[in-house]
Amino acid sequence: MHIRDFWKHLKTPELRLAWIIAMAADAIQIAVMPMFVAGGISPADTVLDVIVAALLIRLLGWHWAFLPTFAAELLPAFDLFPTWTAAVFFVTRREMANGEPEILPPGPAPAPRR
């Protein structure tokens, strides 16, 4: 699957923005890790995670996948794994898999099978 095909499957602007936010947060935490390493829990890292969690919940609604993701983000060194991106994938996978709805031709409904 090409990135363009993947992007087409994200039907709403909210889904696209959620993916962008999750990937950007993970990229910041992975690429700029030395800035966020201030002992066990970095205040800058925690603030970033709180903001990302709030934005994703606002865009996608509450989902249980966000709770363990947020907890994992509070642990040192878990920022090296793209947890926000994985959570957004988990939450949006149904919207991407459904694809286009089946459009039936007009006419009487088929008889039920026995």
Buried (B, 14 or more C-beta within 10 A) or exposed (E): EEEEEEEEBBEEEBBBBBBEBBBBBBEBBEEBBEEBBEEEEBEBBBEBBEEBBEBBBEBBEEBEBBEEBBEBBEEEEEBEBBBBBBBBBBBBEEBBEEEEEEEEEEEEEEEEEE
